[in-house]
Amino acid sequence: MNKLSILIIDDSKLINDSLCSSLEERGFDVTQAYDISTAKETILNHSFDYALLDLVLPDGDGEELLPFLQIHEEIRVIVMTSDRDADRRKNLFNFGIVIDYITKERHFNEMELSIVQLIERISTNDGLNILVVDDSHFMRTTLRILLSKRGFKVFTAVDGKEALEVIKERKIDAAIVDLEMPVMDGNRLLSAIRRNKSNLLMPIMIVSGTNDPQKIAHVIKNGANDFIKKPYVNEELLLKIDKMMQELKQQRLIKVHEATFAMYNKAIDEAAILFKLDSNLNITYANTYLSDLLHNSDEITVGTNFKDYVADGDKIYLDPLRDKLAKGYPQQISFRFNTPDAKLISLKLTFTPIKHNEEYSEEILVIGFDISLLQQNEDLLQARINKEVKKNWEQNKLLIQQSKMASMGEMIGHIGHQWRQPLNSLGLLFQKLNKAYQKEKLTDELMKNSAEKAMYIMNQMSETINDFKDFFKDDKSVQLCDLTSVVEHASSLVEPSIEANKIKLVINSTHDISILCLKNELSQVILNILTNAMDALIQNNVENPEILLSIDKIDNDATIIIEDNAGGIADNIIEKIFEPYFTTKENENGTGIGLYMSQTIIQKHMNGQIKVNNTVSGASFKIVLPINSKETHE
Amino acid sequence: MNKPLKILYVEDEESIREEMVEILKLDYDDVHVAVNGEEAVEIYKRLHPDIVISDVQMPIMDGISMSKEILSIDENAKIILITAFNEKSYLEETEAIGVRSYLTKPVNIDELFEKIEELSNI
């Protein structure tokens, strides 16, 4: 929309500037003039929608400008003056181009507001059609000019009959009707207009010179909205018309709002559950949506109690709900409802206590949605998730089993190393007895000593078995352990294999660290890394092979670092070594599960971290365990 | 029927060493022991035993290095190496340097005594 342009003609710089800035703020395009001559020049060069004219100007009376302004018909003039002379006002109105008169004596803010309201009123008159019915040509012409300047579109008729024809053909919003006319007078016209239902609300003003109160009463009774007595001043007529038209505009606005509201209402009614409750949760209104859901007619639903529909499991939410609503808090709750066919439906409901005159009445408006289908989908999804989780868990169980089998194989190797020496000793011992017996040198003492020694060796061997058997037991729960002894014990299981391969194993432990841990699982991790290091050292045929195991404490974390000098892990695979089924030992029955399991144990079961990096000479695994971890094994 | 054979037995593992010494002493009076190759070389230099019986895998100096050392002192030294089965590959190397005989673990005593007799008669 184009900005309305306004010319202010006032010699008071204060008033001119103040008006200018406040009108500009309201979005008008403002030009300023301070005297008649500059005003004339400006009007010649620009077109304006409005002129605000002060009558007292330094180079003459503002009225001198009126004939000039009259040439530029599109300009609507608002006169501002402190002059209260009634004759002058009347004159100015009669001049035709002046559309209103603002007295300067009012407070400036009031004056400014009147100007803005006037302009607004005129712009909303745009598009409104007024019919002037009068047999006097002079009256028709005067009113046409006055009303056109007011923004209306003006139609004329010379009598009632012609007026009815115009109304039939045009959309007429209001009429000004002279009472005394030939052919069809004002009264008859009034009746004819009101007979048509669509014109019942058309604002009609009757103009008449009559002094007879009976006649005036009759006109009003006949359906006139207002009456003005001739002779009148134009200002009075315009004020009355303004008032009448303002009412029309408001009525129309209300109609628009009502239609919009009805539309919203309909949309909500069709899309959602809508009902009202009293403070005892009795249903006082229910829309079709709810009634359909409950397989009831509206009448049956109304008067029943909300509680009766709520599923037993959800009834516990009712009392807290009532408490909150009584305090005026809106609530949103999902309820499961019983339906007559014994099906459960889920409704998501918003309860709003309604405010009347600043006080919460006993009325509660409830809007809601049937979320049964959503709920169903959600349940389905949950079931699918559960299935997947179970599958995953089973897969994981399989992995754990596989990893145990793999370490079992390793264990047998380790046991072999553990048993080699004692088996050799036992072999020699029995051969010694045999030899001594053959040479008749088998003394009681030799027999006794040998038997004791054999038992000692066999006890040691069965201890080895116990150690490994323990190792494969599931940890039932976390235990407070001394980290160093757990690590040393785990290392001792593989030490014979390590030594057999001429690998130096150094364990450094500087702190006593008590930690809640899953002893056997942690041992499994240590064993796994040590075995990997050992394999790498053997495979790469490293000179002076060495494994360095350090246990340390940093802040609230315990760290275990296992380093070897086997040359490190290739850059292209170092990222993948914790992935399940990733192995570099396909040809040696590597399963690719060991490090994956180690990571699972450390991260998921013990809430720690396991990382790998390459050092100058080899690989370094770092395990970080929180010392105060309260995590338990599921 | 004790023979005047001087035997040096080299073994790092105590339990095995003890057993073997007891067994050897059933037949031989003059049995000496060393716990690693280095010690064995020292003893060999001092006592010049008739026969050296040694484990292969030992700390400080293993059986093979020891054999090389001893043979460099006395090329006629009579050495029997005792080895775990998986160490057998070493033996090609040992034969080349002049080790006379070897036995695999677990040791069969009769076999050991036969080897000792065999070597002592050369």
Interface residues (C-beta under 8 A of the other chain):
Chain A: R420 Q421 P422 L423 N424 S425 G427 L428 L429 Q431 K432 N434 K435 A436 K439 K441 K453 I457 A500 K502
Chain B: E13 S15 I16 E19 M20 E22 I23 L26 D27 Q57 A84 K105 P106 V107 N108 I109 D110
